[in-house]
Amino acid sequence: MTKVALEKLIAGVRAGVVVSFPTDTVPALATLPKKAGLIFATKQRSQDKPLILMGASAEDLWPYVQGSQEEYQIWQQVVNQYWPGALTLVLPASDRIPQAMNPHDPTTIGIRVPNSAIAQAILSRTGPLATTSANLSGQPALQTMAEIDDQFPDVLTLEFTPEEFFSENTILRQPSTVAKWTGNNWKILRQGAINLSI
């Protein structure tokens, strides 16, 4: 059993281990970006399936992407409309992104700010994390901390959700929509919880 309190979960992240916590979609597996290889190993995930960089705010994530001033303005408009929320934007990666986050194509990175108080509380203290859904590759996403604890006994999971987060009812239980910037418009790579209208 690897269920831990919030403070121990945050300490675990900082120590470079894989953890799991709830988000506004499905629960995440997460670790420091430089330790992203641990997630691929834990999930038995193919390296052509990149991880998502999740942060507490857009400001935390902008240093990890690069583009022209005009592109940043376009991206910011989308962010203002849909974040925090179940939208992952795939953008050109800056040199701050470890290749392990996206071994197949290290020139891009998916970024997201979840609409989840508990996830944001963790991310605000750890900084942006490499994340993916909590499941073995090719299997359905696990929905509860108990399921994750059973499937991944070495992953730190939250023992309980602190009382201030009990009222959350924003869990969508489906993956985020993934939209990739092509240089002049957006291409939907995965239709998920959000319908993008831009």
C-alpha positions, 0 to 999 in steps of 0.5 A: 500500500502506498497511500500517503497524505498530501504533504508526503505526496508532494515530498515524493514528487520533489524526490523524483518518484511517480505519484498519482492524484485526481484531476478534472478529467481522469486521475494522473500519473505524474513525476518531475519532467526530468524523470519522465522515463519513469512514467513510460516504464511504469505504464509500459508505454510506447515512446511514440506516445508523448506525456503532457506537461501539467501546471498550476497556471499558464504562466508556469507553462509558457517557459516550456514552449516557444513561438512568435509574439503573434503566436503567443497572443493566439495561444493566450486567447485560447488559454483565456477561454478554456483554462483551467480545463480539459484542453491540452495544447500541443505547442513548439517545445522550448529547450527546457523540455527534457527529451524524455517527455516526448522521445518520438518528437521532442520539438513539441510538448502538450501543456495543460492547466487542470480545473481541479483545486487539488491538482492545482494545489499540488502543482503550485508547490511542485512546479509543472509535472510530466503527466499521463492517465493512470493505466497500463498502456492500451487499457482503460483509464483508472478512475479511483485512487484505490484502483490506481493503488492496486494496479501500481503498488509502487506509485504514491497515491493520495490517502484521502482528499483534504477537506477543503477539496471535498466539494469538487464536482468538476470531474469529467471522467473523460480525457482532455481534448488535444489540439496541436498548433500547426503554425497557423491554425489548430488541428484536433488530435483527440476529441475529448471533454471540450469542444474547441470553437476557434 
